Amino acid sequence: MSTETHAWEPLLTPRDREFLKARSVRERGFGSRPALIVVDMQHMACGDKDEDILTMIKRWPSGCGHEAWAAIDKQKVLLEACRTSGVPIIYTRYVPQLIKFDGFAKKRMGTTQQPVITDQQWQIVADVAPSEGDIVLDKSYASVLYGTPLSSWLVAMGIDTTILIGNSTGGCVRASAVDLTTHNYNVVVVEDCVFDRVELSHAAALLDLWMKYCDVVFSDTVIGYLGDVREGERRLSAAAGA
């Protein structure tokens, strides 16, 4: 079990702390058939190198700065653990579709022209890029489920647990976590593998998700769980061959 401090803890008021002492928050827990969902790890959010957010946004207006690259370092380790354990990995890419009845686009800053999907900003950062056998899914809204075939794919794979990493904590990660919880999946958000542009948004979203919807854990907890999954699969295989 991780001993790291959650992002929201230093921001709690004395009243908040007393409230949380009085209210127990139950863990949903992990299931036995996990999938890792890597949300929108594109250059638009990460830039092309590790730099301060105020420098990054001069060239990458949607960039998240150092926090993106700190998460990438943790993501690389988790991705390797998932591949070692045979856990399916599903990547999403956010590619806006600029159509006149897209209400989601009204809040979005940026170009008013249809995006060119081959532009660098829409590509997944090489440090955490998909490998052979991984699934890549384009989406145009916040949730990984809205307007995509992902739900049917998860059913076909027999998935009961979705592990979320990526960008951004208060946006697409949060929307995806709430949507997946609504569809009765066990949902785990990996705190040190997600990030946002505003520190308060990151912390508040994690607190809200932890209190109301899903589990919020650190990557070492997930890696320990993946080891248990791998051992369970080994035992099942041995029993089947006996």
N, C-alpha and C positions, 0 to 999 in steps of 0.2 A: 504494500500500500504506500502511495506517495506521501511524503511529508511536506510537499510544496504548498505555498500559500496561494489560495485562489485570488484572482485579480480583483474581485469585488470586496474582499475582506478589509483592506486598508481604507476603503471609502465608506464603510458603514458608520452611521451615527450611533451614539449610545442607545437611542431608542430602537434603532434597527437591530442592534446586537441583543437587546432584551427580547425583542419580538422573536428573533430566530432561536433564542434559547427556549422560548415557550412553545415554539412550533417545531415539531419533528418533520424532517424531510426524508421520505423513504426513497431508497434506491430501487429503480426498476430492475437492474441487473442485466447480465449478458445472457444470451441464448446459446444455442449450440451450432448455429449455422450463420456465421457473420459474413458481411461484405464490407469492404472499405470504399467509401465514396469521397473522392477528391474533388472539392468544389472550386471550380473557376480559378485554377492556379496559372493565370495568364500574365503576360507581360504588362497588360493594362493596369494590373494591381500591384505587380512586383517590380516594374521597371526592368532594366537589363543588368543591374548590379546593385549591391548593397550600399545604400546611402540614406542620409537623413531625409525624412518625408518632405521637408520644406525645399530641399534641393531636388528631390525626385519629381515633385509635381510640376516643376518648370518644364520638364520634357514629357512626363507621364502624369497628366492631370488627375487620374484616378489612383495614383500610386499610394502605397501604404508605408513606405520607408523601411527603416531597420527591422521593424516588427515582422514584416513579410519574410525577410531573410533569416531571422531567428527561427521562425516557424519552419522554413524550408529545411534547416539543419535537422530539426526534430522529425519532420516528415520523411526525410530520406531514410532514417533509421526504422521508422514504422513501416514504410513501404517494403523495405527489405525483409522485415519480420513477417509481413503478410505474404510475401511471395514464398518465403521459406515454409510457411504453414499452409500454403495452397489456398489462401483466402482470395476470393474474387475481388478485383479492383476495378472500380468504375470511375472514370473521370468525366466531369462535365466542363463544358466551355460555354461561357455567356457570350452570345452573339446577338445583339439587338436587331429586331426586324422593324424598321421604321415604316409603319403603316398608320393611316390616319385615325384608326379606331383603337390604337394601342394606348390605353390609359396609363400603363406602367411607364411609357416613354415621357409623359408630361413632366415628371419629376426629375428626369435624367438630364445632366449637363453633357454637352459635347456636340459632335457633328450632327447636322440635320440631313446628311446624305446617307444613303444606304451603305453600311459597312462593307468593305472588301475583305472577305474571310481569310485571304492569304496574307493580310497585313500582320506585321510582327505582334502588334498589341493583342491580337486574338489568339496567339499561339501559347501553348503551355510551356512554362519555363523548363529549360533542358535539365536542370538539376533534379527535377521530380517528374520528368516526362514519362509517358506510358511505355511499357515494354510489350513485347509480343504476347498476345493473349489477353491484354487488358482491353476494356471496353471504353470508348470515347463517345460521349453523347453531347450534342449541342442543344442549348436551351435559350429561350428568349425572355424568361421571367425569373423571379427570385427562387422559387421552389424547384428542386430537382424533379419533382413529380408533375408539376403543372405543364400541360401541353407536351409531355414526353411519354414514351413507352416504358419508362423505367419500372413502374409498378408491376406491369405484366412480366418483365424480365426477372424481377426479384421473386415473384411467385414461381416462375419456371425453374429458378435455381434453388428453390426451397429455403430462401433466406429468412431468418427470424430476427437478426440483429444487424443494424446499420451503424457503422462507425464513421463519423463525419470529421473531415479535416478540410482546411482551405479558407476561402475568402468570400465575403467578409463576415465577421462574427455576428454583427447586428443586422446584416442584410440577408444574403443568400443562405448562409449557414443556419441562421435562426429560422428563416422561413421553411427551409428544408426539414429541420428538426421537428418543428411543429407539425408540418404536413405528414411526415413519416410516423410520428407518434399517433396522429389522428387515424392513420391506416393500420394501427396496432402493431407496429414494429417496435422491438427494443431499440432505443436510440441512444447512442453514446457520442457526445461531442468531446473531442480531445483538446483540452484547453491550450496546451503549449504547441499545438499544430494549427491553430486558427488565429486570425488577426483582423484588425480593423484600422480605419484611418483616424478615428478619434478614440482615445484611451477610455473615455467614459462610456462610449457606445459598446466597446469590447467588454468592459467589466459588467455593465448593466445587462447586456444581452445574456452573458453567461449566468449571472445571478437569476435572471428571469427563467431561463431554461432549466436551471438546476432546481428551482423552487416548484415549478409548475409542470414541466413536460418530460424531461429526460435526465440521464446521468451526465455529469460533467466531470471528467477525470483527466489525469495527465498520461502522457504516452507510456511511461514505465508500467502503469497499471494495465494498459491495453496489451503491451508486449508480454506481460506475465500471463494474461488471459489467453493470448495466442499460443503460448507454450502449452497451456492446458488443453486447448483445442487440438493441437498437434499430437499430444500424448493420447487424447481420447480417440483420435482417428487411428493411431498406431495400435491401440488395444482392440479396437473393433476389427481392424484388418487381421490381427493375430488370431482373434477368436474365430473369424470367418474361415481362416486357413487351417484351423485345428481339426 
